[in-house]
Amino acid sequence: MGLFSKVTGYLGIGDDEQPTTTTASAPRAARPVVTRRRSAGDISEIQTFDPVSYSEARSIAEVYRVGVPVIVNMAQMSEADARKLVDFMCGLKEGLDGHIKRVTAKVYLLTPNSVEVNDEDESELDGSDDLVKP
């Protein structure tokens, strides 16, 4: 310690810390962060909704937004509310880059982009009472 350090230390205005020696350890290898998209094999649930009115659209969106496929049965809805809900689901599909598939006249399947839907039986659906044309 120098004279100046001793004087400032005695007066209480200097560094109170004692010089320390540090030993450098070997640098740790950085672990890569693994991010995965859900693949079709990772699906563990499909949420089903039977809405009665358009006001239930928000709960459908909340589930779909986290990547869960959604089946919406609009059989109990009025025609006007069903059309509004289909428009809303089409917006969800576009906004989240997903897919929408009409299963029956009033049942729709809303899936994220990572889910592939096999539609072998598409020819069996008739064109009556369509809300969304295939």
Secondary structure, 3 states (H helix, E strand, C coil): CCHHHHHHHHHCCCCCCCCCCCCCCCCCCCCCCCCCCCCHHHCCCCEEECCCCHHHHHHHHHHHHCCCCEEEECCCCCHHHHHHHHHHHHHHHHHCCCEEEEEECCEEEEECCCCCCCCCCHHHCCCCCCCCCC
